[in-house]
Amino acid sequence: MNKVLRFIKAQPVLAAAFLLAVATVFIVPPDKEYLGYCNRTVLIELFALMAAVAGLRSAGIFDAATRAILRRTGNVRRLGAVLTLICFFSAMLVTNDVALITFVPLTLLIYKGIGDKRCLILTVVLETAAANLGSMMTPIGNPQNLFLYDKYGLTAMTFVRTMLPVGAVGLAAVMGLTLLLPKKKCEAPDSKGEKPPVIKTAVFTGLFLLCIAAVFRLVPDWSCLVGAVIAAAVCDRKVFAKVDYALLATFVCFFIFVGNIARIEAVSSFFSRILDGRELIVSAALSQFISNVPAAVMLAEFTDNGTQLLLGVDIGGFGTIIASLASLISFQLYRRDEGAETGRYFLVFTVINFALLGLLLAVQFMIS
């Protein structure tokens, strides 16, 4: 029992996801359809990306990036604004998950030298919000956008026209919140004068680019897994020990939970009745409980209004910490940091995200 309690304390999100998955197993007994629940591509790319980031970090790339950013910012407020903008624009191209996997560890490293835990929490929360906002703006920004863009045959112009107003307002709000950060000076950590190893840097950079290519579906997803194994074997086998397997397990548990929920006939009948004409608010509300990716997949079966559903699940990525799986990534990365204050993080995250949820819904209702 003590081991179980320690596990729940160490991995509360995974524990909750596991309990939800197990509960639905009693409603929908395991069968062959379970094999289709898990998104193999997401799991493979996430694993390979974490391995690539771990490899680049061990090569000293993040240290060099830290010094470069700090030399150009000079104070905590400017630093937070730059990191937030980087997450916003990078998420447009490489998805919110990738943006956060890449830049949250860098942020943790930078703030470790600054020694300001409160500013760290606010910065990571704003980075997460910015990544979710940026990913709203393009069809390739997140999985639900790709799914809905293809399912409803949306054009690029329709997509941009639909998402631009709420995305622009959201970015303005997040950048305004960076003003809460102090103008406290920050300096680059002392350099040991060591240059990153060329071969190791090149190999893990290549792995990272291979992962990006897989996200764009230029190469098959399994190539990421092969690339990660080769990169680790050639340069640093220890990177596999640095992969967050608890995060991968959390994804698997949520996939099982959502897959089972979607097969319950009473649930299907319920959404068929309430969804018509209410796609925006229903999808945003459902996302709070099962996250926006599975909400998009489930609700798309019951409506032809693709643009409102798109808006609902993307706006619905704000609010609870499970509304967007990318938010779980940030939380897991933060809570692994030494001295993490998870209670404070959860409070700041919840206040800011529910404020953004309300703001974006209000904006969309006004322009509809």
C-alpha positions as CSV (number, residue, x, y, z in Angstrom):
1,M,0.0,0.0,0.0
2,N,2.8,2.4,0.8
3,K,4.3,1.7,-2.7
4,V,1.0,2.5,-4.3
5,L,0.6,5.7,-2.4
6,R,4.2,6.8,-3.3
7,F,3.4,6.0,-7.0
8,I,0.2,8.1,-6.9
9,K,2.1,11.0,-5.3
10,A,4.9,10.7,-7.8
11,Q,2.7,10.3,-10.9
12,P,-0.8,11.7,-10.1
13,V,-1.8,12.2,-13.7
14,L,-0.8,8.7,-14.7
15,A,-2.6,7.3,-11.7
16,A,-5.8,9.1,-12.6
17,A,-5.6,8.1,-16.3
18,F,-5.0,4.5,-15.3
19,L,-8.0,4.4,-13.0
20,L,-10.2,5.9,-15.7
21,A,-9.0,3.4,-18.2
22,V,-9.6,0.5,-15.8
23,A,-13.0,1.7,-14.9
24,T,-14.1,1.7,-18.6
25,V,-12.8,-1.8,-19.1
26,F,-15.6,-3.1,-16.9
27,I,-18.1,-1.4,-19.2
28,V,-16.5,-2.4,-22.5
29,P,-14.6,-5.7,-22.0
30,P,-11.3,-6.1,-23.9
31,D,-11.7,-7.2,-27.5
32,K,-9.9,-6.8,-30.9
33,E,-11.0,-3.2,-31.2
34,Y,-8.7,-2.3,-28.3
35,L,-5.8,-2.7,-30.8
36,G,-7.0,0.4,-32.6
37,Y,-7.3,2.6,-29.6
38,C,-3.7,3.8,-29.3
39,N,-2.4,6.3,-31.8
40,R,0.9,4.5,-32.7
41,T,2.2,7.5,-34.5
42,V,1.9,9.9,-31.6
43,L,3.6,7.4,-29.2
44,I,6.5,6.7,-31.6
45,E,7.1,10.4,-32.4
46,L,6.8,11.4,-28.8
47,F,9.3,8.7,-27.7
48,A,11.8,9.7,-30.5
49,L,11.4,13.4,-29.9
50,M,12.2,12.9,-26.2
51,A,15.2,10.9,-27.1
52,A,16.4,13.5,-29.5
53,V,15.9,16.3,-27.0
54,A,17.8,14.3,-24.3
55,G,20.6,13.7,-26.8
56,L,20.9,17.3,-27.7
57,R,20.8,18.3,-24.1
58,S,23.6,15.9,-23.2
59,A,25.6,17.3,-26.1
60,G,25.5,20.8,-24.5
61,I,23.2,22.4,-27.2
62,F,20.8,23.6,-24.6
63,D,23.6,25.2,-22.6
64,A,24.8,27.1,-25.6
65,A,21.2,28.1,-26.5
66,T,20.7,29.3,-22.9
67,R,23.7,31.6,-23.0
68,A,22.7,33.0,-26.4
69,I,19.1,33.7,-25.3
70,L,20.2,35.3,-21.9
71,R,22.8,37.5,-23.6
72,R,20.1,38.9,-25.9
73,T,17.3,39.4,-23.3
74,G,19.0,40.6,-20.1
75,N,15.9,40.5,-17.8
76,V,13.3,37.9,-16.8
77,R,10.4,39.8,-18.4
78,R,12.0,40.0,-21.8
79,L,13.2,36.4,-21.4
80,G,9.7,35.2,-20.7
81,A,8.2,37.1,-23.7
82,V,10.8,35.7,-26.1
83,L,10.3,32.1,-24.9
84,T,6.5,32.5,-25.1
85,L,6.7,33.8,-28.7
86,I,9.1,31.0,-29.7
87,C,6.6,28.4,-28.4
88,F,3.7,30.1,-30.3
89,F,5.4,30.3,-33.7
90,S,7.2,26.9,-33.5
91,A,3.9,25.2,-32.6
92,M,2.5,26.3,-35.9
93,L,4.9,24.1,-37.7
94,V,6.0,21.3,-35.4
95,T,2.9,20.9,-33.2
96,N,2.4,22.1,-29.7
97,D,3.7,18.8,-28.2
98,V,7.0,19.2,-30.0
99,A,7.4,22.9,-29.2
100,L,6.9,22.1,-25.5
101,I,9.1,19.1,-25.4
102,T,11.8,21.2,-27.0
103,F,11.6,24.5,-25.1
104,V,10.2,23.7,-21.6
105,P,13.4,21.7,-20.7
106,L,15.4,24.7,-22.0
107,T,13.3,27.0,-19.8
108,L,13.9,24.8,-16.7
109,L,17.6,25.0,-17.4
110,I,17.6,28.7,-17.7
111,Y,15.6,29.4,-14.6
112,K,17.7,27.0,-12.6
113,G,20.5,29.6,-12.9
114,I,18.1,32.4,-12.1
115,G,16.7,30.7,-9.0
116,D,13.2,32.2,-9.3
117,K,10.6,29.4,-8.9
118,R,7.5,31.7,-9.1
119,C,8.7,33.2,-12.4
120,L,9.5,29.8,-13.7
121,I,6.0,28.6,-13.1
122,L,4.4,31.6,-14.8
123,T,6.8,31.3,-17.8
124,V,6.1,27.6,-18.3
125,V,2.3,28.1,-18.1
126,L,2.5,31.0,-20.6
127,E,4.7,28.9,-22.9
128,T,2.1,26.1,-22.7
129,A,-0.8,28.5,-23.5
130,A,1.2,30.0,-26.4
131,A,2.0,26.6,-27.9
132,N,-1.7,25.7,-27.7
133,L,-2.6,29.0,-29.4
134,G,0.0,28.7,-32.1
135,S,-1.0,25.1,-32.9
136,M,-4.6,26.4,-33.5
137,M,-3.4,28.5,-36.4
138,T,-2.4,25.8,-38.9
139,P,-3.8,22.4,-40.0
140,I,-0.5,20.8,-39.0
141,G,-0.3,22.4,-35.6
142,N,-2.0,19.6,-33.7
143,P,-3.6,16.2,-34.3
144,Q,-7.2,17.3,-34.1
145,N,-6.6,20.0,-36.7
146,L,-5.1,17.5,-39.1
147,F,-8.0,15.1,-38.5
148,L,-10.8,17.7,-38.9
149,Y,-9.0,19.5,-41.8
150,D,-9.0,16.2,-43.8
151,K,-12.4,14.9,-42.6
152,Y,-14.4,18.0,-43.6
153,G,-12.3,18.9,-46.7
154,L,-11.5,22.4,-45.4
155,T,-9.5,24.8,-47.5
156,A,-6.5,26.6,-46.2
157,M,-8.3,30.0,-46.5
158,T,-11.3,28.7,-44.6
159,F,-9.1,27.4,-41.9
160,V,-7.2,30.6,-41.5
161,R,-10.3,32.7,-41.6
162,T,-11.9,30.5,-38.9
163,M,-9.0,30.4,-36.5
164,L,-7.3,33.8,-36.9
165,P,-9.6,36.0,-34.7
166,V,-9.4,33.9,-31.6
167,G,-5.7,33.1,-32.1
168,A,-4.8,36.7,-32.4
169,V,-6.8,37.7,-29.3
170,G,-5.3,34.8,-27.4
171,L,-1.7,35.7,-28.3
172,A,-2.3,39.4,-27.3
173,A,-3.7,38.2,-23.9
174,V,-0.8,35.8,-23.2
175,M,1.8,38.5,-24.2
176,G,0.1,40.9,-21.9
177,L,0.5,38.4,-19.0
178,T,4.2,38.4,-19.6
179,L,4.2,41.9,-18.1
180,L,3.6,40.2,-14.7
181,L,7.1,38.9,-14.9
182,P,9.6,41.2,-13.1
183,K,12.4,43.1,-14.8
184,K,14.9,41.3,-12.7
185,K,18.3,41.0,-14.4
186,C,19.4,37.6,-15.5
187,E,22.8,36.6,-16.7
188,A,24.1,33.7,-18.8
189,P,25.6,30.9,-16.8
190,D,29.4,30.7,-16.8
191,S,30.8,28.8,-19.8
192,K,33.4,26.1,-19.4
193,G,34.6,26.9,-22.9
194,E,33.7,23.4,-24.2
195,K,32.2,23.2,-27.6
196,P,29.4,20.6,-28.2
197,P,30.7,17.4,-29.8
198,V,30.2,17.7,-33.6
199,I,29.2,14.1,-34.3
200,K,26.8,13.7,-31.4
201,T,25.3,17.1,-32.2
202,A,24.9,16.2,-35.8
203,V,23.4,12.7,-35.1
204,F,20.7,14.0,-32.6
205,T,20.0,17.0,-34.8
206,G,19.4,14.6,-37.6
207,L,17.1,12.5,-35.4
208,F,15.2,15.7,-34.4
209,L,14.7,16.6,-38.1
210,L,13.6,13.1,-38.9
211,C,10.9,13.4,-36.2
212,I,9.8,16.7,-37.7
213,A,9.6,15.0,-41.2
214,A,7.5,12.3,-39.6
215,V,5.2,14.9,-38.2
216,F,4.7,16.4,-41.7
217,R,4.2,12.8,-42.9
218,L,7.2,13.1,-45.3
219,V,8.6,9.8,-43.8
220,P,6.8,6.9,-42.1
221,D,6.5,7.1,-38.3
222,W,8.6,3.9,-37.7
223,S,11.6,5.7,-39.2
224,C,11.7,7.8,-36.0
225,L,11.9,4.7,-33.8
226,V,14.7,3.2,-36.0
227,G,16.5,6.6,-36.0
228,A,16.3,6.9,-32.2
229,V,17.7,3.4,-31.7
230,I,20.6,4.0,-34.1
231,A,21.3,7.4,-32.7
232,A,21.5,6.1,-29.1
233,A,23.6,3.1,-30.2
234,V,26.1,5.3,-32.0
235,C,26.3,8.2,-29.6
236,D,24.7,7.8,-26.2
237,R,22.7,4.8,-24.9
238,K,21.9,6.7,-21.7
239,V,19.3,8.8,-23.6
240,F,16.8,6.0,-23.3
241,A,17.0,6.3,-19.5
242,K,16.0,10.0,-19.9
243,V,12.8,9.3,-21.8
244,D,9.7,10.0,-19.8
245,Y,8.0,6.6,-19.9
246,A,5.3,7.7,-17.4
247,L,4.2,10.3,-20.0
248,L,3.9,7.6,-22.7
249,A,1.9,5.4,-20.3
250,T,-0.4,8.3,-19.5
251,F,-1.1,8.7,-23.2
252,V,-1.9,5.0,-23.5
253,C,-4.3,5.1,-20.6
254,F,-6.1,8.1,-22.0
255,F,-6.4,6.4,-25.4
256,I,-8.0,3.3,-23.8
257,F,-10.4,5.5,-21.7
258,V,-11.6,7.5,-24.7
259,G,-11.8,4.5,-27.0
260,N,-14.1,2.8,-24.5
261,I,-16.2,5.8,-23.8
262,A,-16.9,6.3,-27.6
263,R,-18.3,2.8,-27.8
264,I,-20.9,3.2,-25.1
265,E,-24.2,3.5,-27.0
266,A,-25.8,5.7,-24.4
267,V,-23.0,8.2,-24.8
268,S,-23.4,8.2,-28.6
269,S,-27.1,8.8,-28.4
270,F,-26.6,11.6,-25.9
271,F,-24.2,13.5,-28.2
272,S,-26.4,13.0,-31.2
273,R,-29.2,14.8,-29.4
274,I,-27.3,17.7,-27.9
275,L,-24.7,18.5,-30.5
276,D,-26.8,19.9,-33.3
277,G,-26.2,23.7,-33.4
278,R,-24.2,23.6,-30.2
279,E,-20.9,22.2,-31.6
280,L,-18.7,25.0,-30.2
281,I,-19.8,24.9,-26.6
282,V,-20.3,21.1,-26.4
283,S,-16.9,20.3,-27.9
284,A,-15.2,22.9,-25.7
285,A,-16.9,21.4,-22.6
286,L,-16.2,17.8,-23.5
287,S,-12.6,18.6,-24.1
288,Q,-12.3,19.6,-20.4
289,F,-12.8,16.0,-19.4
290,I,-11.3,13.8,-22.2
291,S,-9.0,16.3,-23.9
292,N,-9.5,17.9,-27.3
293,V,-8.0,15.3,-29.6
294,P,-10.4,12.4,-28.6
295,A,-13.2,14.9,-28.3
296,A,-12.7,15.9,-32.0
297,V,-12.6,12.3,-33.1
298,M,-15.7,11.3,-31.2
299,L,-17.9,14.4,-32.0
300,A,-17.0,14.4,-35.7
301,E,-19.3,11.4,-36.1
302,F,-22.3,13.5,-35.0
303,T,-22.1,16.8,-36.9
304,D,-21.4,18.3,-40.4
305,N,-20.4,21.7,-39.0
306,G,-16.6,21.2,-39.2
307,T,-15.6,24.8,-38.5
308,Q,-17.5,25.1,-35.3
309,L,-16.2,21.8,-34.1
310,L,-12.7,22.9,-35.0
311,L,-13.1,26.1,-33.0
312,G,-14.7,24.2,-30.1
313,V,-12.0,21.6,-29.6
314,D,-9.1,24.1,-30.1
315,I,-10.6,26.6,-27.7
316,G,-11.5,23.7,-25.4
317,G,-7.8,23.0,-25.1
318,F,-7.7,25.7,-22.5
319,G,-9.3,25.1,-19.1
320,T,-8.4,21.9,-17.2
321,I,-4.9,20.4,-17.3
322,I,-6.2,17.4,-19.3
323,A,-8.1,19.6,-21.9
324,S,-4.9,19.5,-24.1
325,L,-2.5,16.6,-23.9
326,A,0.3,19.1,-24.6
327,S,-0.5,20.7,-21.3
328,L,0.1,17.4,-19.6
329,I,3.6,17.4,-21.3
330,S,4.5,20.7,-19.7
331,F,3.2,19.6,-16.3
332,Q,5.1,16.4,-16.4
333,L,8.3,18.1,-17.5
334,Y,8.0,20.7,-14.8
335,R,7.1,18.3,-12.0
336,R,10.3,16.3,-12.7
337,D,12.4,19.4,-12.0
338,E,14.1,19.6,-8.7
339,G,12.2,21.7,-6.2
340,A,9.0,21.7,-8.3
341,E,6.0,23.2,-6.6
342,T,3.2,21.3,-8.3
343,G,0.4,22.8,-6.2
344,R,1.4,26.3,-7.1
345,Y,1.8,25.3,-10.7
346,F,-1.6,23.7,-10.9
347,L,-3.2,26.9,-9.3
348,V,-1.5,29.3,-11.8
349,F,-2.2,27.0,-14.7
350,T,-5.9,26.7,-13.8
351,V,-6.5,30.4,-13.3
352,I,-4.8,31.5,-16.5
353,N,-6.3,28.7,-18.6
354,F,-9.9,29.1,-17.5
355,A,-9.5,32.9,-18.1
356,L,-8.3,32.2,-21.6
357,L,-11.1,29.7,-22.2
358,G,-13.7,32.3,-21.2
359,L,-12.1,35.0,-23.2
360,L,-11.8,33.0,-26.4
361,L,-15.3,31.7,-26.1
362,A,-16.6,35.2,-25.6
363,V,-14.7,36.5,-28.6
364,Q,-16.1,33.7,-30.8
365,F,-19.6,34.2,-29.7
366,M,-19.4,37.9,-30.4
367,I,-18.1,37.4,-34.0
368,S,-20.4,34.5,-34.9
